[in-house]
Amino acid sequence: MQAEDGRPADLQAQNDETTPRGNGLRNQIGQLATALAETEARLAELTTIRKVFAELTPAGAKTNRPRRALLNRSS
């Protein structure tokens, strides 16, 4: 038996099953790429903040560990 476009029916059935799955995977890849870009941007932001803190902290100065823990929790 042939599909309307001349392909065997079993190939048409496989195509009908795999097309939505492929579309779903492309959508998921897009979402993951967006999440990765957002995470990389946040990481760059945090790296910049860390460098600013390092420049503002005098060499050999003790850091305020409780405050640092609080800052880490708030981000």
Contact map, one row per residue, 1 for C-alpha under 8 A:
111000011000000000000000000000000000000000000000000000000000000000000000000
111111111000000000000000000000000000000000000000000000000000000000000000000
111111111001000000000000000000000000000000000000000000000000000000000000000
011111100000000000000000000000000000000000000000000000000000000000000000000
011111100000000000000000000000000000000000000000000000000000000000000000000
011111110000000000000000000000000000000000000000000000000000000000000000000
011111111011000000000000000000000000000000000000000000000000000000000000000
111001111111000000000000000000000000000000000000000000000000000000000000000
111000111111100000000000000000000000000000000000000000000000000000000000000
000000011111110000000000000000000000000000000000000000000000000000000000000
000000111111111000000000000000000000000000000000000000000000000000000000000
001000111111111100000000000000000000000000000000000000000000000000000000000
000000001111111110000000000000000000000000000000000000000000000000000000000
000000000111111111000000000000000000000000000000000000000000000000000000000
000000000011111111100000000000000000000000000000000000000000000000000000000
000000000001111111110000000000000000000000000000000000000000000000000000000
000000000000111111111000000000000000000000000000000000000000000000000000000
000000000000011111111100000000000000000000000000000000000000000000000000000
000000000000001111111110000000000000000000000000000000000000000000000000000
000000000000000111111111000000000000000000000000000000000000000000000000000
000000000000000011111111100000000000000000000000000000000000000000000000000
000000000000000001111111110000000000000000000000000000000000000000000000000
000000000000000000111111111000000000000000000000000000000000000000000000000
000000000000000000011111111100000000000000000000000000000000000000000000000
000000000000000000001111111110000000000000000000000000000000000000000000000
000000000000000000000111111111000000000000000000000000000000000000000000000
000000000000000000000011111111100000000000000000000000000000000000000000000
000000000000000000000001111111110000000000000000000000000000000000000000000
000000000000000000000000111111111000000000000000000000000000000000000000000
000000000000000000000000011111111100000000000000000000000000000000000000000
000000000000000000000000001111111110000000000000000000000000000000000000000
000000000000000000000000000111111111000000000000000000000000000000000000000
000000000000000000000000000011111111100000000000000000000000000000000000000
000000000000000000000000000001111111110000000000000000000000000000000000000
000000000000000000000000000000111111111000000000000000000000000000000000000
000000000000000000000000000000011111111100000000000000000000000000000000000
000000000000000000000000000000001111111110000000000000000000000000000000000
000000000000000000000000000000000111111111000000000000000000000000000000000
000000000000000000000000000000000011111111100000000000000000000000000000000
000000000000000000000000000000000001111111110000000000000000000000000000000
000000000000000000000000000000000000111111111000000000000000000000000000000
000000000000000000000000000000000000011111111100000000000000000000000000000
000000000000000000000000000000000000001111111110000000000000000000000000000
000000000000000000000000000000000000000111111111000000000000000000000000000
000000000000000000000000000000000000000011111111100000000000000000000000000
000000000000000000000000000000000000000001111111110000000000000000000000000
000000000000000000000000000000000000000000111111111000000000000000000000000
000000000000000000000000000000000000000000011111111100000000000000000000000
000000000000000000000000000000000000000000001111111110000000000000000000000
000000000000000000000000000000000000000000000111111111000000000000000000000
000000000000000000000000000000000000000000000011111111100000000000000000000
000000000000000000000000000000000000000000000001111111110000000000000000000
000000000000000000000000000000000000000000000000111111111000000000000000000
000000000000000000000000000000000000000000000000011111111000000000000000000
000000000000000000000000000000000000000000000000001111111100000000000000000
000000000000000000000000000000000000000000000000000111111100000000000000000
000000000000000000000000000000000000000000000000000011111110100000000000000
000000000000000000000000000000000000000000000000000000111111100000000000000
000000000000000000000000000000000000000000000000000000001111100000000000000
000000000000000000000000000000000000000000000000000000000111110000000000000
000000000000000000000000000000000000000000000000000000001111111000000000000
000000000000000000000000000000000000000000000000000000000001111100000000000
000000000000000000000000000000000000000000000000000000000000111110010000000
000000000000000000000000000000000000000000000000000000000000011111110000000
000000000000000000000000000000000000000000000000000000000000001111111000000
000000000000000000000000000000000000000000000000000000000000000111111100000
000000000000000000000000000000000000000000000000000000000000000111111110000
000000000000000000000000000000000000000000000000000000000000001111111111000
000000000000000000000000000000000000000000000000000000000000000011111111100
000000000000000000000000000000000000000000000000000000000000000001111111110
000000000000000000000000000000000000000000000000000000000000000000111111111
000000000000000000000000000000000000000000000000000000000000000000011111111
000000000000000000000000000000000000000000000000000000000000000000001111111
000000000000000000000000000000000000000000000000000000000000000000000111111
000000000000000000000000000000000000000000000000000000000000000000000011111
